[in-house]
Amino acid sequence: MNKRKTLTNGIIRNNPVFRLVLGTCPTLAVTTSALNGFAMGIAVLVVLLYSNVMISLLRKVIPENIRIAAYVLIIATFVTILELLINTYLPVLYASLGIFLPLIVVNCILLARAEAFAAKNTVLDSAIDGLGMGIGFTLSLTFMGAVRQLLGGFFILPAGGFLIFGLIMAAIVAVRQKYITYTAKLTGAQLHKENK
């Protein structure tokens, strides 16, 4: 499998927040500032990276009928370790992220990547996938937090978060559609030129 494509998949093509629409609850809840978004993104990145590696290592040992429970246990272990470290060394950040830090355990991104990728691929590929998806999640939350923080007022409230989320997704869809149209025209012109 192409390592570069695996890495960039979660950042651009299948961004977990704006393309796959996973992890919407923490996205809307903690992105009242760029720092909160960045911190939550890094927390998810760390858990995703380590849980992907562990699940990939154990993929041939975990029985098929208990795989989801095993994935949740592995993810919960890494979330608990991370939560204890943040609470000990960064108590202000711990208070800022609140309940959404332990809720990383049930974040759809982690379970989706465990089931769709880590359980079927090598340790290195799974680590790269976790890194790419984690970077994509971090960039998305940081950007959304920066926009909400910059606009302030209404946009820091939950309704403002939904509005910003929808506007960013609409902008991404519009840009993607223009790119598809442009490449189709370019390919069509290329084919026309070759047929002459």
C-alpha positions in Angstrom: 0.0 0.0 0.0 1.2 3.5 -0.9 2.4 5.1 2.4 2.0 8.7 1.2 -1.5 8.0 0.0 -2.4 6.4 3.4 -1.0 9.4 5.3 -2.7 12.1 3.2 -6.0 10.2 3.0 -7.1 11.4 6.4 -5.9 14.9 5.9 -7.5 15.7 2.5 -9.5 13.0 0.7 -11.3 11.4 3.6 -10.9 14.0 6.3 -12.7 12.6 9.3 -14.5 15.8 10.3 -15.5 17.5 7.0 -15.7 14.5 4.6 -16.6 11.5 6.7 -18.5 13.6 9.3 -17.1 11.6 12.2 -16.4 13.0 15.7 -19.1 15.7 15.3 -19.9 15.9 19.0 -16.3 16.9 20.2 -15.9 19.0 17.1 -18.9 21.2 18.0 -18.3 21.1 21.8 -14.6 22.0 22.2 -13.9 24.2 19.3 -14.8 27.4 21.1 -11.1 28.3 20.7 -8.2 27.3 18.4 -6.2 26.0 21.5 -9.1 23.8 22.7 -9.5 22.4 19.1 -5.8 21.7 18.8 -5.6 20.1 22.2 -8.5 17.7 21.5 -7.1 17.0 18.1 -3.7 16.0 19.5 -5.4 13.9 22.2 -7.4 12.0 19.5 -4.2 11.7 17.4 -2.2 10.1 20.2 -5.0 7.6 21.1 -5.7 6.8 17.4 -2.0 6.2 16.7 -1.4 3.9 19.6 -4.7 2.0 19.4 -4.2 1.4 15.6 -0.8 0.0 16.3 -2.0 -2.2 19.1 -5.1 -3.5 17.2 -2.9 -4.2 14.2 -0.5 -6.2 16.4 -3.3 -8.2 17.9 -5.5 -8.5 14.8 -4.8 -12.3 14.3 -5.2 -13.0 18.0 -8.5 -11.2 18.7 -11.5 -13.6 18.1 -13.9 -12.4 15.5 -17.0 -12.5 17.8 -15.5 -10.1 20.4 -13.4 -7.8 18.2 -15.5 -4.7 18.8 -15.4 -5.2 22.6 -11.6 -5.8 22.3 -11.2 -2.6 20.2 -13.1 -0.5 22.8 -11.0 -2.0 25.6 -7.7 -1.2 23.8 -8.9 2.4 23.0 -10.2 2.9 26.6 -6.8 1.9 28.0 -5.0 4.5 25.9 -7.7 7.2 26.7 -7.3 6.5 30.4 -3.5 6.8 30.3 -3.8 10.0 28.4 -6.5 11.4 30.7 -4.4 10.7 33.8 -1.3 12.3 32.2 -3.2 15.5 31.2 -4.9 15.7 34.5 -1.6 15.5 36.3 0.6 17.7 34.1 -1.9 20.0 32.4 -4.9 20.5 34.8 -6.1 23.7 33.1 -6.3 21.9 29.8 -8.0 18.9 31.5 -10.7 21.3 32.9 -11.1 22.9 29.5 -11.7 19.7 27.6 -14.0 18.4 30.4 -16.1 15.3 29.7 -15.1 15.2 26.1 -11.6 13.8 27.0 -12.9 10.5 28.4 -15.5 10.4 25.7 -12.7 9.9 23.1 -13.3 6.2 23.9 -16.6 6.2 22.0 -15.4 8.5 19.2 -16.5 7.1 15.9 -13.2 7.9 14.3 -11.3 5.5 16.5 -13.7 2.6 16.1 -14.1 3.2 12.4 -10.3 3.1 11.8 -9.9 0.1 14.0 -12.5 -1.9 12.1 -11.8 -0.6 8.6 -8.0 -0.3 8.6 -6.0 -1.5 11.6 -7.7 -4.9 11.8 -6.8 -5.6 8.2 -3.3 -4.0 7.7 0.3 -4.1 8.9 1.5 -2.3 12.0 3.4 0.3 9.9 0.4 1.0 7.6 -1.9 1.2 10.6 0.4 3.7 12.3 0.6 5.8 9.2 -3.2 5.7 8.9 -3.7 6.7 12.5 -1.2 9.6 12.1 -2.9 10.8 8.9 -6.5 10.6 10.3 -5.2 12.2 13.6 -3.6 15.1 11.7 -6.7 15.6 9.6 -8.8 15.7 12.8 -6.4 18.1 14.5 -6.3 20.5 11.6 -10.0 20.5 11.3 -10.7 21.2 14.9 -8.0 23.8 15.1 -9.3 25.6 12.0 -12.9 25.5 13.2 -11.8 26.7 16.7 -9.8 29.6 15.1 -12.8 30.7 13.0 -15.2 30.5 15.9 -12.7 32.3 18.2 -12.0 35.0 15.6 -15.7 35.7 15.0 -16.6 35.5 18.7 -20.0 36.3 20.2 -22.8 34.1 18.7 -20.3 31.8 17.0 -18.9 30.5 20.2 -22.3 29.3 21.2 -23.5 25.8 20.1 -25.8 27.3 17.4 -22.9 29.3 16.0 -20.8 26.1 16.0 -23.4 24.3 13.9 -23.5 27.3 11.5 -19.7 27.4 11.1 -19.5 23.7 10.7 -22.1 23.7 7.9 -20.5 26.7 6.1 -17.1 25.0 6.2 -18.5 21.8 4.9 -20.4 23.7 2.1 -17.2 25.5 1.1 -15.2 22.2 1.0 -17.9 20.6 -1.2 -17.9 23.6 -3.5 -14.1 23.6 -3.9 -14.1 19.8 -4.5 -16.8 20.1 -7.1 -14.9 22.9 -9.0 -11.7 20.7 -8.8 -13.6 17.7 -10.3 -15.1 19.8 -13.0 -11.7 21.4 -13.8 -9.9 18.0 -14.0 -12.7 16.5 -16.1 -12.3 19.4 -18.6 -8.5 19.0 -18.5 -8.8 15.2 -19.1 -11.3 15.8 -21.9 -9.0 18.3 -23.6 -6.1 15.9 -23.3 -8.1 13.0 -24.8 -9.3 15.3 -27.7 -5.7 16.3 -28.4 -4.6 12.7 -28.4 -7.4 11.7 -30.8 -6.4 14.3 -33.4 
